Amino acid sequence: MALTTNGKNYIAQNFGISNCFVSTGLSWTAVANDDSTVTESGGTASIVARLVTTSVYKRIDLTSPIIGSYTYAALKQANDNTDVTLTDAQWIAANDGTPSEESQYCFICEVPICSFQVV
């Protein structure tokens, strides 16, 4: 796995709900390199899987509940300039709280201390 703590926290904050990895509840448009689009819904791991597939997708436009455009380059930069892979997306899926007995990765920030927690 190539995810750094900074990368996990970026993913939880930008591709999660309430700063936690999730398996469902997000909607986005995946924009392919040829500018064709597909509207999808799902969870944190699915978004990361689209972003790391740079041969197909150039960006993800989140539409609900978070709104914003994200690229693989930004994800890699947030991950301390370390590549993020499909194996990392699998790790995220294994830590998104589904099924309920599975751990869920969350970024917790209570000023002045921010940390991560697997609940």
ZADO-1210 file (C-alpha; in nm, 4 decimals, padded with zeros to 6 digits):
<atoms>
<atom x="00.0000" y="00.0000" z="00.0000" code="MET" pos="1"/>
<atom x="00.1296" y="00.3432" z="-00.0932" code="ALA" pos="2"/>
<atom x="-00.1165" y="00.5608" z="00.0977" code="LEU" pos="3"/>
<atom x="00.0440" y="00.8000" z="00.3420" code="THR" pos="4"/>
<atom x="-00.1356" y="00.9421" z="00.6448" code="THR" pos="5"/>
<atom x="-00.1654" y="01.2741" z="00.4590" code="ASN" pos="6"/>
<atom x="-00.3140" y="01.0936" z="00.1596" code="GLY" pos="7"/>
<atom x="-00.5661" y="00.9033" z="00.3703" code="LYS" pos="8"/>
<atom x="-00.6717" y="01.2232" z="00.5435" code="ASN" pos="9"/>
<atom x="-00.7104" y="01.4082" z="00.2105" code="TYR" pos="10"/>
<atom x="-00.9235" y="01.1235" z="00.0775" code="ILE" pos="11"/>
<atom x="-01.1405" y="01.1123" z="00.3913" code="ALA" pos="12"/>
<atom x="-01.1937" y="01.4885" z="00.3805" code="GLN" pos="13"/>
<atom x="-01.2610" y="01.5164" z="00.0076" code="ASN" pos="14"/>
<atom x="-01.4106" y="01.1794" z="-00.0926" code="PHE" pos="15"/>
<atom x="-01.5860" y="01.0834" z="00.2284" code="GLY" pos="16"/>
<atom x="-01.8802" y="01.1919" z="00.4375" code="ILE" pos="17"/>
<atom x="-01.8165" y="01.3646" z="00.7701" code="SER" pos="18"/>
<atom x="-01.4423" y="01.3090" z="00.7064" code="ASN" pos="19"/>
<atom x="-01.4832" y="00.9294" z="00.6973" code="CYS" pos="20"/>
<atom x="-01.4436" y="00.6737" z="00.4206" code="PHE" pos="21"/>
<atom x="-01.7866" y="00.5518" z="00.3047" code="VAL" pos="22"/>
<atom x="-01.9146" y="00.2745" z="00.0795" code="SER" pos="23"/>
<atom x="-02.2145" y="00.4724" z="-00.0515" code="THR" pos="24"/>
<atom x="-02.3709" y="00.8162" z="-00.0469" code="GLY" pos="25"/>
<atom x="-02.1552" y="01.0049" z="-00.2980" code="LEU" pos="26"/>
<atom x="-02.2444" y="01.1132" z="-00.6522" code="SER" pos="27"/>
<atom x="-02.0069" y="01.2299" z="-00.9241" code="TRP" pos="28"/>
<atom x="-01.9408" y="01.2655" z="-01.2918" code="THR" pos="29"/>
<atom x="-01.6328" y="01.0862" z="-01.4222" code="ALA" pos="30"/>
<atom x="-01.4760" y="01.2799" z="-01.7096" code="VAL" pos="31"/>
<atom x="-01.2791" y="01.0630" z="-01.9526" code="ALA" pos="32"/>
<atom x="-00.9720" y="01.1720" z="-02.1449" code="ASN" pos="33"/>
<atom x="-01.1864" y="01.2092" z="-02.4575" code="ASP" pos="34"/>
<atom x="-01.4224" y="01.4399" z="-02.2580" code="ASP" pos="35"/>
<atom x="-01.7047" y="01.1861" z="-02.2536" code="SER" pos="36"/>
<atom x="-01.8764" y="01.1637" z="-01.9155" code="THR" pos="37"/>
<atom x="-02.0547" y="00.9088" z="-01.7031" code="VAL" pos="38"/>
<atom x="-02.2628" y="00.9884" z="-01.3958" code="THR" pos="39"/>
<atom x="-02.2004" y="00.7493" z="-01.1072" code="GLU" pos="40"/>
<atom x="-02.2690" y="00.7022" z="-00.7403" code="SER" pos="41"/>
<atom x="-02.0966" y="00.4998" z="-00.4743" code="GLY" pos="42"/>
<atom x="-01.8288" y="00.5428" z="-00.2144" code="GLY" pos="43"/>
<atom x="-01.4792" y="00.6616" z="-00.1429" code="THR" pos="44"/>
<atom x="-01.2986" y="00.3614" z="-00.2933" code="ALA" pos="45"/>
<atom x="-01.4852" y="00.3961" z="-00.6236" code="SER" pos="46"/>
<atom x="-01.3787" y="00.7588" z="-00.6615" code="ILE" pos="47"/>
<atom x="-01.0153" y="00.6755" z="-00.5886" code="VAL" pos="48"/>
<atom x="-01.0313" y="00.3849" z="-00.8348" code="ALA" pos="49"/>
<atom x="-01.1518" y="00.6220" z="-01.1081" code="ARG" pos="50"/>
<atom x="-00.8821" y="00.8787" z="-01.0320" code="LEU" pos="51"/>
<atom x="-00.5965" y="00.6260" z="-01.0412" code="VAL" pos="52"/>
<atom x="-00.7144" y="00.4988" z="-01.3796" code="THR" pos="53"/>
<atom x="-00.5459" y="00.7904" z="-01.5561" code="THR" pos="54"/>
<atom x="-00.5407" y="00.6058" z="-01.8881" code="SER" pos="55"/>
<atom x="-00.9207" y="00.6462" z="-01.8928" code="VAL" pos="56"/>
<atom x="-01.0213" y="00.9337" z="-01.6629" code="TYR" pos="57"/>
<atom x="-00.8837" y="01.2865" z="-01.6362" code="LYS" pos="58"/>
<atom x="-01.0973" y="01.4090" z="-01.3454" code="ARG" pos="59"/>
<atom x="-01.3893" y="01.3463" z="-01.1157" code="ILE" pos="60"/>
<atom x="-01.6523" y="01.6147" z="-01.0618" code="ASP" pos="61"/>
<atom x="-01.8231" y="01.5470" z="-00.7294" code="LEU" pos="62"/>
<atom x="-02.1857" y="01.6555" z="-00.7306" code="THR" pos="63"/>
<atom x="-02.3256" y="01.5389" z="-00.3948" code="SER" pos="64"/>
<atom x="-02.2919" y="01.5835" z="-00.1022" code="PRO" pos="65"/>
<atom x="-01.9516" y="01.7382" z="-00.1739" code="ILE" pos="66"/>
<atom x="-01.9068" y="01.9587" z="-00.4793" code="ILE" pos="67"/>
<atom x="-01.5727" y="01.9993" z="-00.6531" code="GLY" pos="68"/>
<atom x="-01.3388" y="01.8773" z="-00.9251" code="SER" pos="69"/>
<atom x="-01.0504" y="01.6457" z="-00.8456" code="TYR" pos="70"/>
<atom x="-00.7601" y="01.5048" z="-01.0469" code="THR" pos="71"/>
<atom x="-00.5105" y="01.2280" z="-00.9941" code="TYR" pos="72"/>
<atom x="-00.2312" y="01.4886" z="-00.9827" code="ALA" pos="73"/>
<atom x="-00.3940" y="01.6577" z="-00.6819" code="ALA" pos="74"/>
<atom x="-00.4481" y="01.3209" z="-00.5129" code="LEU" pos="75"/>
<atom x="-00.0844" y="01.2230" z="-00.5657" code="LYS" pos="76"/>
<atom x="00.0370" y="01.5594" z="-00.4347" code="GLN" pos="77"/>
<atom x="-00.1786" y="01.5200" z="-00.1215" code="ALA" pos="78"/>
<atom x="-00.0285" y="01.1711" z="-00.0790" code="ASN" pos="79"/>
<atom x="00.3184" y="01.3233" z="-00.0318" code="ASP" pos="80"/>
<atom x="00.3861" y="01.2914" z="-00.4074" code="ASN" pos="81"/>
<atom x="00.3557" y="00.9136" z="-00.3816" code="THR" pos="82"/>
<atom x="00.1566" y="00.7224" z="-00.6426" code="ASP" pos="83"/>
<atom x="-00.1857" y="00.5947" z="-00.5417" code="VAL" pos="84"/>
<atom x="-00.2907" y="00.2610" z="-00.6924" code="THR" pos="85"/>
<atom x="-00.5901" y="00.0318" z="-00.7295" code="LEU" pos="86"/>
<atom x="-00.4496" y="-00.1670" z="-00.4360" code="THR" pos="87"/>
<atom x="-00.4946" y="00.1470" z="-00.2271" code="ASP" pos="88"/>
<atom x="-00.8570" y="00.1691" z="-00.3431" code="ALA" pos="89"/>
<atom x="-00.9020" y="-00.1894" z="-00.2207" code="GLN" pos="90"/>
<atom x="-00.7589" y="-00.0922" z="00.1190" code="TRP" pos="91"/>
<atom x="-01.0030" y="00.2005" z="00.1345" code="ILE" pos="92"/>
<atom x="-01.2925" y="-00.0366" z="00.0550" code="ALA" pos="93"/>
<atom x="-01.1789" y="-00.2616" z="00.3409" code="ALA" pos="94"/>
<atom x="-01.1814" y="00.0382" z="00.5777" code="ASN" pos="95"/>
<atom x="-01.5056" y="00.2158" z="00.4879" code="ASP" pos="96"/>
<atom x="-01.7223" y="00.0747" z="00.7683" code="GLY" pos="97"/>
<atom x="-01.9211" y="-00.1689" z="00.5533" code="THR" pos="98"/>
<atom x="-02.0184" y="-00.4242" z="00.6646" code="PRO" pos="99"/>
<atom x="-02.0844" y="-00.2745" z="01.0079" code="SER" pos="100"/>
<atom x="-01.8233" y="-00.4878" z="01.1837" code="GLU" pos="101"/>
<atom x="-01.5509" y="-00.3503" z="00.9545" code="GLU" pos="102"/>
<atom x="-01.3321" y="-00.0620" z="01.0676" code="SER" pos="103"/>
<atom x="-01.3951" y="00.2841" z="00.9241" code="GLN" pos="104"/>
<atom x="-01.1132" y="00.5301" z="00.8641" code="TYR" pos="105"/>
<atom x="-01.1949" y="00.8862" z="00.9733" code="CYS" pos="106"/>
<atom x="-00.9986" y="01.2111" z="00.9880" code="PHE" pos="107"/>
<atom x="-01.0682" y="01.3872" z="01.3163" code="ILE" pos="108"/>
<atom x="-00.9826" y="01.7549" z="01.3581" code="CYS" pos="109"/>
<atom x="-01.0419" y="01.9311" z="01.6852" code="GLU" pos="110"/>
<atom x="-00.8410" y="02.2505" z="01.6880" code="VAL" pos="111"/>
<atom x="-00.5570" y="02.2661" z="01.7711" code="PRO" pos="112"/>
<atom x="-00.5055" y="01.8890" z="01.7293" code="ILE" pos="113"/>
<atom x="-00.5987" y="01.6921" z="01.4178" code="CYS" pos="114"/>
<atom x="-00.5577" y="01.3180" z="01.3975" code="SER" pos="115"/>
<atom x="-00.6928" y="01.0088" z="01.2302" code="PHE" pos="116"/>
<atom x="-00.8951" y="00.7342" z="01.3828" code="GLN" pos="117"/>
<atom x="-01.0051" y="00.3921" z="01.2718" code="VAL" pos="118"/>
<atom x="-01.3378" y="00.3271" z="01.4387" code="VAL" pos="119"/>
</atoms>
